[in-house]
Every structure is written in structure tokens, then in C-alpha cells.
């Protein structure tokens, strides 16, 4: 399953991967440590690198986020158009069941 996943939708993601998408959507080109800190605040527990980065790579492979290079040591992440469409569709689906 590469970036050409046909029929892919948000339900194919784990909850952690969906949370990564929401955090990336809400921050301006966050780097891995910023994403990690946001999730640790939300989860109230540590998110280790062995969990974070493989899941970010999966989202890149699924073409939901893009990874850019800020400098030799720091990558940043942004939502792709496809990622934004998936988030929007998820919000619409949730709105059917949870009122604001």
C-alpha cells in the first residue's frame, strides 16, 4: 500500500494516526517534537519516538501528509489536499452523530 491506495478512507487509520492528522492540521508546519508534545499533553502520557515516527511515515505513504526538511536534523509535516479532504469528510460523518 503506497501513496496510490485506492478506496482509502479515514477508517483505515488507527486512532493515533487520526490524532496525528488533527494535530498537524492545527499547527503551522510542526516538527516531530512539537507533534509529540501536543499528543503528550492530550494523552497525559509519554509518546515514544518508536511510535511517533513510524506512524508519521505511514501517513506520508498514504499521501495524507507531506514531510519537508527544515534543516539537516529537523523535518516538518503538512497536511496534503487529500489529508484535508479526509479530515473534512470525517468531521461531516462525526457531525451526524455528535451535535456541536
C-alpha positions as CSV (number, residue, x, y, z in Angstrom):
1,X,0.0,0.0,0.0
2,X,1.8,3.1,-1.2
3,X,0.5,6.6,-1.9
4,X,-1.8,5.2,-4.6
5,X,-4.1,3.5,-2.1
6,X,-7.4,3.2,-4.0
7,X,-10.6,3.3,-1.8
8,X,-8.6,4.5,1.2
9,X,-10.6,6.4,3.9
10,X,-10.2,7.6,7.5
11,X,-11.5,4.3,9.0
12,X,-8.3,2.6,7.7
13,X,-6.3,4.6,10.2
14,X,-5.7,3.9,13.8
15,X,-7.0,6.4,16.4
16,X,-3.4,7.5,17.0
17,X,-2.9,8.2,13.3
18,X,-6.1,10.2,13.2
19,X,-4.9,12.2,16.2
20,X,-1.7,12.9,14.3
21,X,-3.7,14.3,11.4
22,X,-5.7,16.6,13.6
23,X,-2.5,17.9,15.4
24,X,-0.7,18.5,12.1
25,X,-3.8,20.3,10.7
26,X,-3.9,22.5,13.7
27,X,-0.3,23.6,13.8
28,X,1.8,25.5,11.3
29,X,4.3,23.1,9.7
30,X,5.0,21.3,13.0
31,X,8.2,19.3,13.5
32,X,8.1,15.9,15.1
33,X,8.9,17.1,18.6
34,X,6.1,19.7,18.5
35,X,3.6,17.0,17.4
36,X,4.9,14.7,20.2
37,X,4.4,17.4,22.8
38,X,0.9,18.2,21.7
39,X,-0.1,14.5,21.8
40,X,1.6,14.0,25.2
41,X,-0.4,17.0,26.6
42,X,-3.6,15.4,25.2
43,X,-2.8,11.8,26.3
44,X,-1.3,12.9,29.6
45,X,1.4,10.3,29.0
46,X,4.6,9.9,27.0
47,X,4.6,9.2,23.3
48,X,7.8,7.5,22.4
49,X,9.7,8.0,19.1
50,X,9.2,4.4,18.2
51,X,5.5,5.0,18.0
52,X,5.5,8.5,16.6
53,X,7.8,8.4,13.6
54,X,6.7,5.1,12.0
55,X,3.1,6.4,12.2
56,X,4.1,9.7,10.6
57,X,5.8,7.7,7.8
58,X,2.6,5.7,7.3
59,X,0.6,8.9,6.8
60,X,3.2,10.1,4.3
61,X,3.0,6.8,2.5
62,X,-0.8,7.2,2.4
63,X,-0.4,10.7,0.9
64,X,-2.3,12.3,3.8
65,X,0.7,14.4,5.0
66,X,3.9,15.6,3.4
67,X,7.3,15.7,5.1
68,X,9.6,18.6,4.4
69,X,13.1,19.4,5.6
70,X,13.6,22.5,7.7
71,X,17.3,21.7,8.1
72,X,19.5,18.6,8.2
73,X,18.2,17.5,11.5
74,X,14.6,18.7,11.5
75,X,11.7,17.6,9.3
76,X,8.3,19.3,9.3
77,X,4.9,18.0,8.4
78,X,1.9,19.5,6.5
79,X,-1.5,18.1,5.5
80,X,-1.9,17.3,1.8
81,X,-5.1,18.2,0.0
82,X,-6.1,14.6,0.3
83,X,-5.5,14.7,4.0
84,X,-7.6,17.8,4.4
85,X,-10.5,16.2,2.4
86,X,-10.3,13.1,4.6
87,X,-10.4,15.3,7.8
88,X,-13.4,17.3,6.4
89,X,-15.2,14.1,5.5
90,X,-14.6,12.7,9.0
91,X,-15.9,15.9,10.6
92,X,-19.1,15.6,8.5
93,X,-19.5,12.0,9.4
94,X,-19.0,12.8,13.1
95,X,-21.5,15.6,13.0
96,X,-24.2,13.2,12.1
97,X,-23.8,11.6,15.5
98,X,-22.4,14.3,17.7
99,X,-24.1,17.7,17.8
100,X,-21.9,20.7,18.5
